[in-house]
Amino acid sequence: MPLLERTGRRVTLTPAGQKLVHHAEAIFERLEQATADLVDTRRGLAGPLRIGTFPTATRVIVLAALASLVHQHPGLEPMVLEIDPAEVAGALRAGDLDVALIHEYDFVPSPAEPGLAAQPLCTESMYLASTSSAPGEAADGWVIGHWKDSPWITATPGTLCHAMTVRACQAAGFTPHVRHQVDDFATVLALVAAGQGVAVVPHLGIVDPMPGVTLTRLPIHRRTKIAYRTGAAGHPAVAATAVALRGSVPRELTCIEGTPLPRSIPGLPVVYPASSPC
């Protein structure tokens, strides 16, 4: 029975191939469950544990989680790999990672990935970083539009962070004039402080106070999730990692949308629009 058919220069799955994919996903899920059932927890968790993460989560969440894991399960060997969330799905399916942190934005939702499952970890606010606050009328509305004529600093193309900034600006009615493309948020804030442009940064990206930078909270959010292969949620090592990660989330990020966040960031002037939903 043919499973592939040619469409131009590419091939696609036939209806039979699509059905077989669903069976394969179910088989892989049962294999993950079987692996979890065979782990002998009486001897303690041991062996390599490959964790995928992104830079801001590494500094603020993963480092504390690693300390907790090593203390609770000294036989484990956590191995951290920084990877863009857009590449996590392939790495998990290939077995290069056991568990990973992924994120999505209001303007860049993460698509459902076959063979993968995820659970929420935290929600954080997004901020407009500039050297001055917007006028009162802009602060009460969609504040991004005030900087439509300013140079912008974004992440590199192809990343979720880059797509988030571009789409947020488009939602405000303009396409940003991008001057700099930088992935490290500390460097982004330094560029903002130097008058090189404005940028949108997540709460976790604001680690070191940057004099001269004003942060205006926006009505958009970034949500971080713990991802793993379907069927692996019951694996003791994956479950222990999830517990350690949840216990390492800063208190100000444990809210869900619609509940208050602390309204200050030490060392930084912050403007809160009246319409802010969190």
Number of C-alpha atoms within 10 A of each C-alpha: 6 9 14 15 13 10 9 7 5 8 11 13 16 15 13 12 16 14 12 14 15 12 12 13 16 15 13 17 18 15 15 18 17 15 14 18 13 9 15 11 11 6 8 14 19 16 11 13 18 19 24 27 23 18 18 19 19 19 13 16 20 25 14 16 22 21 15 19 21 13 11 14 15 15 15 17 16 18 13 18 16 16 17 18 20 15 12 22 21 13 15 21 18 11 11 14 22 22 27 28 27 25 25 20 23 14 17 17 13 15 8 10 13 13 19 18 17 19 13 14 20 21 23 22 22 21 25 21 25 26 18 14 19 18 10 10 11 15 21 14 16 18 22 25 19 16 19 18 11 16 17 22 27 29 24 15 13 10 15 20 23 19 18 22 24 22 17 22 19 15 14 15 12 16 15 21 15 16 13 18 14 15 17 14 21 18 11 25 30 16 19 22 19 13 14 19 23 28 25 29 26 22 18 20 20 18 14 11 15 16 13 18 25 22 24 23 28 25 19 19 21 22 20 20 18 22 28 24 25 22 22 25 21 16 18 17 25 23 14 18 24 23 14 20 22 17 16 18 19 12 11 14 17 16 14 13 16 9 9 12 17 9 11 11 13 9 12 16 17 19 19 16 19 11 13 17 16 19
